[in-house]
Amino acid sequence: MAERFCADNISFTQSGRVLIDNVSLTLSPGEMVALIGPNGAGKSTLLRLLTGYLTPTGGECVLANKPLKEWSPETLSRYRAVMRQHAQLGFDWPVEAVIGMGRAPWSQRPEPSIVAEVMRLTGCSPLAGRHYNALSGGEQQRVQLARALAQLWHRGAPRGWLFLDEPTSALDLYHQQHLLRLLASLTREGHLHVCVVLHDLNLAALWADRILLLHQGRMVSQGTPERVLQTDALTRWYGAQVHVGRHPSHAVPQVFLSP
């Protein structure tokens, strides 16, 4: 597997407006990184640059010492999968077929054993036989996660780079916990890197190994949850009055809005 992903001073300008301003970062397998920041900070734009859906107007992204723009789409799709915030399909396929789409870079016909395994991991097994467009928003998010994991499945596990844009936005508490526990478990095996956009700072604190804080397209802070989630910094960059305390049973910060 490609062992490192780097973004070197990438910028992105659209219609004369700078959306991403000289951001540099390094991502390694075996960690979960959370992108946070207020609305309009550039989180989703940065994710699209990192995944190759947008081309930087300055700087470059490099995977395995090779610029991302030099990878063929077919080869890149074996190493990198993306779960977008909203995934509307123009066709109404059964759940198993949607998940099986993730196997396209590897096989003309989805392997039933792999589809069944990722459905089990993601809690999608009870959705078997149902049609995608009939599912709730949260159920669709779980199916899209299963599709992304199926895309990276190789030699008995997901391997590569998984990018997710607000994957918990439509999930209830149980499924938020299940999804993030699963991603944390998979990254600890050392074959997968997860980069996830999260609005919930407390979820980021609980599960991310590293947090990157964006504001107006710039990286203004990065590091462990303890380092990034500071009262003064969050008040400055979010413009909200907050109090940062401690989780009652884990050594991580938790953020509370002031009344």
C-alpha angles and dihedrals in degrees: 000000000000103000105207141028120200134184111199115201094316120185133179127198125186126182089348093306121117107227098169119028120198099314119178126184143150124219123195133188117263098042139092116221122192123207111210136170142120123292110294094021092125101254097136092040091052090049090053090050092049092050096047098248089116127036117225116243087214134021124008145251116236128197118188091348091304123107111250091234090062094058116098113239092241095052093042091052089063091058103033131047129179132205108196125208093245122025113181116179124211090214134050106235129166115265093252091055093050091051090045089059086076090068093062094103090056109032141014089225121041114245106241092213093058093045090050092048096052090045089055093047094049097042093249097124093096088056094061113131095017123117119248098232091055093059126099119251091259093049090050090052090054091050091050090052089051090050091052093048090048089054091057096040111125131151095359101314144053109273128183137029123338119190120189129185111208095323093174098051095105099030128106120232095271094051093043088056093044094050096048094043089052093049092047091050093049093049092050088061086068101232099091136060119200124199111183135179110222131178093187105083093192092057089050091051093050099048113017120094089201134016127209115199117204128193124178091342097309130108102239100170140006137172140077119347088254092057099042102038099070122146096234094045095048092047090051099046100034097035091223130121107244142165121215115211136158132277109250095234107017131059095241133106122255125201124224127186115235113237 
